[in-house]
Amino acid sequence: MARKPQIGRTIRRLRTERGLTQQALAAALGISGSYLNLIEHDQRGVTASLLLKLASLFQVDLAALGGAEERQTEASLREAFVDPLLGVDKVPEAEVSAMVDAAPHAARAVLAIYRAFRVARDDAAGITLPTGTRLALPTEEARDAFHARQNHFPGLEAAAEAIGADIGTTLAAEMNHAIAERLRRTHGLTVIVQAQPEIRRYDAASRLLALSDLLPRESRGFQMAYQLMLIEARDAVEAEIATIRPGTDEAAALIRFGLLNYAAAALLMPYARFLAASRELRHDMDAAAARFGVGFEQACHRLSTLSREGARGIPFFFLRADAAGNVTKRYSAAGFPFARYGGSCPRWVPHQAFATPGRVQVQVARLPDGATFLCFAKALARPAGPWPEPPEVHVIAMGCDAAHAADVAYADGLDVGRAVTEIGLSCRLCERPNCRSRAFPPVEHRLVLDPAVKGASAFTFAPAGR
């Protein structure tokens, strides 16, 4: 059953994070303290004018007031609590929601402890690299760092805009040459394209940047932009890392790579121009990629970063996954509650996109809590290496709240209110019965095994509590 959206807990969290009392916030909003108390406990509705005041006061967009962060925290807690190796009794959904409502900081601390437990468990299980080094990947810390900042870094935007203004050109057809010339004239660096196993290799001694001849033109431009930002935006990147304060050198390195990629994208797709183009093109990412001379993935990634205060784009989530279902990159600006561990729902459009490489697949997806997203996905093949090495195929998926469908070209011709596909976070967390796509039974339910009956689903299970 779909849960009624609860904005009160989001207001309460934002208020406490900013150190405001109920009376202080009520005074700033021009309402009584008792009325605010009712709102925070979801016993009173919020008018449109009050929503705008709240968004302005807290300096967030309206989507952030919709409880996206709370939904993600709830989903992650449910995923943690059903881990059979924890050996804990089932935690009712009402208690999970109550914990997020009443103690959001404690809820996030529990998730941090669980992540540490998983790393320790994997380490104790003897998972090692071929060299014998223990494996403790810092990817989750890097992902959390970007998520906490809504995948938007004003300092890098400013650095990229200053460099772009100095370069001078705004034409995509001229940008690659302009960047190569800046590398040569300003930094004494020569760019060559040649056959080599690496995508990009820089030799500081010879001041030579070598790019693979297998790269398409737009990817060569991005790699040159990355190299330029590595040189000229270093201080801005290190300032961001100092603010993030990564826990390990490995996490710091991953975050640094991510920030340099972000800065390169900001140079090639300046914020204001890309935001205006996205709106004009109604978020057709192939058209946006062509206009800025970049790849589909690069344009999609840039779309997920448009969270500038006072000039926000539609909040989109971004996901990149391989054919095995491994998620290699994700950002959740739209509030889509990704499963942090294990696979995603096989009914979700990213998995369907692999069947039609190069073609955009569209889906209106509804989660068990009623949240509905307009999603689109496209499978891409990276250039293959020497024969017989196969090309790497991965899917890029994006989505936004279905309320924005009218502003997205991919919704044209869809009856968004009716053409809905019911999906879950993952099979182990999904309680929908009779799902033909189910790969695993839900962890919190007891299986019903009857040799005389074969249902549509591979697993039949009893209702919760039975």
N, C-alpha and C positions, 0 to 999 in steps of 0.2 A: 504494500500500500504506500502511495506517495506521501511523503511528509510535507506538511505545510511549511513554506519558507519562514525562517525565524531570523528576523533582522535585529531583534533586541539584543541577542548575545553578541552580535558583531559590534553594535554600538557600545555595549558594556566593555568589550575587550579593547576597542580603540580608545575609549575614555580612560581606562585604567593604565594602558600603555603610555598615555600622555600625562599621567599624574593628575587628572582632573577629578574633582568630586562631582557628585550628581548635581549639587546646587550650582557649582561653577559652570558646568555644561548647560544646565537648564537656563541660567541667566544669559549665557552667550546665545542660546537659541531663542530666547524670549518666551519661554514656557515655564510652567511651575515645576518644582522638584518632584511633586507627586505624580504629575503627568509623565515626566521622564522615567520615573521608576516603573510605571505601568508599561511604558514602551519597552524598557529594557527586559521586562519579563513577558513580552509578547502578549500583553493583555490590552493593548491599544494599537491601532494602526498608525502608520506614518504617512502624512500627506506629501504630495510632490514638492511643495515649497519647503517643507521641513527636510526632506531628503537632500535638496539642493544646498540648504544651509549646512547640513551635516557633512556633505562631500567637501564643501568649501572650508569648513572649520578644520576637518581632519586632514585636508589636502590629499584626498583619495578620489578615484572616479566612482561613479554610481555602482559599477559592477563590484567593486570591493566591498560595498555595503550589503551585497546580496548573500554573504556568508560563504564565499568560495573557500576561504582559508579554513574555516571551521569544518566544512564538508571534507576537505582534504585530510585534515587532522583526524576526523572521525574514521574515514576510510582506512587510514594508516594504522590507527589503533585497533580497529576490528581485524585487520590483517595480522597484526602482531599477536593479539589475544587468542587467535585460533591456531597459532603455531603449536603443533602437538608436542614438540620438544620442551615447551615451557611447562607442561604438565599442570596447567591451571584449569579450574572449572570454567564453564562457559560464562562470559560476561555479557549480560543482557544489553541490547542496543540502547535501551533507555539509560542505563548506567554509563555507557560510553558517551552518550550525548550530554548527560548531566556533568560528567567530568570535564568535557570540553567547554561547557557553558560556565561552570563554576570555577574551574581552575585551569585556564588555557595554558599557563606557563608550566604547570605540573604535567599536563598532558604532553606538551612538547618534550619535557624532560624524560618522561616515560619512553617516548619514541627514541630519544637519544640513547637511553640505556639499552633499549632493544637493539638498536643498530650496533652498539658496542658488543652486545651479547652475540650477535650474529658473526661479527668479525672474530671474536674470541673463539666461538664454536667452530668456525671454519678453520681457524688456525690450529685448534686442538685436534681437529679431524685429520690433520696431516696434509692439507691442500698446499702443494708446493709448486714452484716454478721448476723447469728442467734443471736449472742451476742449483736447486736445493733451497732457494730462498723462500721463506714463508710468504704466502699470498694474503695481503690485506689491502684490497683496492680502495683508494680514496675517492672514487667517483661519486659516492653519495654526498660527501662533504662538498665537493665542487658543485654538484647539482643544487644542493640546498643553498649555497651562496648566491647563485644566480636567481633562484626562486625567491629568496628573501628580498631581493632588490627588484622584483618584477621584471627581471631581465632587461634593466635599463640603467645606464651609467652616464649621468650628465657630464662628468669630467671627460670621458672619452668622446662624447658627442662634441664638446667644445674643442678638444684637441683636433678632431677630424675636420671640423668646420674651418678652423684656422689654417690647417694645411691645405684643405681644398680651395680656400679663398686665395692662397698664395700660388697654387698651381694654375688657377684661372679658368680652365675650361669646364663647362657643364655638359658637354656633348659626349655621349657614351662612345661614339665612334672614335673620339680623340683621346679618351681617358687612358687607355693602355700605353699609348705612345708618350703621353704627358708624364705618366708616372715613371716610365723607363728613363725619360730624359732627366727627370728630377733626381733619380737614383744616380745617374751618370754625372750630371753637372754638379750637384750639391755634395754627393758622397763618394764620387769617384768609383762608382760601382757599375760594372758591365753586366748586362743580362744576355744570356745565350739560351737557345733552345736546342736540346740534343737528346739522343737516345741514352737513357740511364734508368736504373731501377728505382731511384727516388723521384718523388713528385717535385720536390724542391730541395736544392742543396746550395748552401752558401759557404764559400771559402773566404774567410776574412783576410788571409794572407795575400791572396791574389785579387781580392775585391771582385770576385766573380760569383754571380747568382745564376745557377744553371737550373733550367726548368725542363721537365720531361716533354719530349715531342709528342707524347700520347695525350697531353692535356688539350682540351678544346680552348678556343680563344678566350672565352669568359673566365675559365679557370686560371689561365695564365695571368690575366689581369688581376684576379683576386690574390694570387700568390705574390705578385709584385707589390700589391697594396699592403699585404701582410708584412713583407720585408721592409717597406717604407715606414710602416707604423712601428715595427720592431726597433727602428732607428730613431724616429722622430717623436713617437708617443710613449717612449719608455717611461718617462717620469710620471705621466698620467696613469699608466698601467700600474706602476709600482705604488702610486698613491692609493689606488683602489685596493690593491692587495694588502697594504698596511692597514686599511680600514677593515677589511674582511678578517684578517688575522687567522690564516689557515692553521690547522693543527699539525700538519706534517709537511715536509718538503715536497712529497709527491702531490698532495692536494694543492699546494701553492703552484707547482708546475702546471697542473691541469687547469687551474683557474687562470694562470698567466696566458696559456695558449688560448683559452676561451675569450679572454679580454682582448687579445691581439686580433683574433678573428672578428670580434665585435667592432673593434676600431677600424679594421679594413673595410668591413661592410658599411660602416658609417661614412667612410671616405667615398666609396663608390656610389652609395645611395644616401645622400644627405637627407637629414631628418625631415625638414619642411617640404622639400621637393618630393620625397618618397611618400610622405603622408598625403600630400595633395594628389599625387598620381594614383595612389591606392584608392582614394575616394572617387576620383574621376573614372577609373577603370573598374570600379565596383569590386575591387579585390580579386580580379582575374590575375592570377600569379604568372601565368605564361606571358600575358601582355605586359605586366610590370617588369618581368625579367628581360624581355626584348627591349623595352624602353631604356633600361639602365645598363644594358650590355652585360648582364650577369646570368647565372644559372638559376633554374627553378628553385633549387634548395636554398641558394643564397637569398633570393627574393623572399621566400617563405620565412626564413630565419629572421630577416630584417623586419618583416611584418609583425613578428612576435615581440619586438622591442619598442613599439611605439607607445610608451607610457610617460612621455614628457608632461610635466605639470602644466596645465593650461592648453595643451595641444595633444591630447590623447587620441589614439586611434581606437578602433574596436578591439577589445581584448581577445586575442587568439591564443590558443594553445598550439604548441609545436612538438612534433614527435618524429624521430627517425628510428627505423627498426630494420633489421635484416630478415632474410627469408626464414630464419629459425625462430623468429619472434623476439630476439634480443634487442632491447631498447638501448641504442647507443647515444641518444640525445633526447632530452625532453624539457619543455618549459610549459608552465601551466597558468599563463596570465588569465585565461578564460575561466579558471576555476574547475577544470576537468580533473576529477580525483584519480590520478593514475595509481594503479597497484604498484607498490614499490618493489615487491619481490614476486617472482613467478610471472607467468604469462598473462596476457590480456584476453578479453572475450573473443572467441573465434568468429562471432557474428559481426564484429566491428569492422568498419570499412578498410582499415589499413591492410588486413589480411586478404581482402578481396582484390585489392589493387595489384597484387603480384600476378594475378591471372591475365591482366591487360597492361603490360609494361608500356609506359609512355602516354597512357590515357588517364585523365582525371576521373576518379570514381567519387560519387557524392552519396551521402547518407544523412538522414535525420535520425539521430541516435538518442534514445531515452534511457536514462539510468533508473535503477530501482527506486530512488528517492524522488523521481519525477523530473529531475533536471534534464533538459532537452537541448541538444547541441546540433548545429549544422556542421557536418564534417566533410572534408574532402581529402583525397589521398591520391598519390601518383607514384608508381614504381619507376625508379631510374637505374640505369646501368652505368657504372663508371667504366672508363676505358680499360680494356683488358691488358695484361702484361704480355710478355712473349708467349708464343704458342708452346704448350696447350693450356696455359693458365686461363681459367674462365673469368669473365667479367664479374665484378662485384655488383650485385643487385640489392638495392635497399629501397624502402618506401618512405616517402615524406608525407606526413599527415598533419592537417591543421583543422581547427574547429573553433566556433564561437557559440555563444548562447543563441538559441534559435530565434530569440526576439530581434536579432540583428539581420535576419534572413533577407529582408527587403533590400539591404545595402550590399548584398553579396551576389555576384553574378551566378555562382554555382546553384543558387536556389531558384533560378528562373525555370518555370515550368513545373516546379514541385508544389504539391499541396502540403506545405510544411506541417499543418495541423493534423494531417491524416497519414501521410507517407512516412510513418515512424517505424523504426526497427528497435525493438527492445533489446538492450544489451546489459551486461553486468561488468563489474570490475575485473573479475577472473572467475573461473569455474568454482574454485574452492570457496569463494566469498559470495557467490550468487545463489539465491534461494528460489529462483524461478523453476517450477516443475515442468516436466515434459519438454525439455529443450533438446532438440535433435542434435545440437552442436556441442552438448556438454561432454567434456573430456574427463572430468573428475567429479565426484560427489562433493557437495558442500561439507566442509569440515565439521560444522556445528550440528549436523543432522544425522540421525541413525538410519542406515540403509534398510530398505524393505526388500527382501530377496524372496521371490516367488517363482519357482521353476515352471509354473503353469502359465505365466503371463510374461509377454514380451512387449514392453511399451515403446513409445516413440524415442524416449531417452535411454541411454545406456545405463542410467542409474535411477532407481526409484527410491525416494526417501520419505521418512515420516515427518509430519509437521514439527516445528520447534517445540521442545518440551515434552515430546512423546517418545 
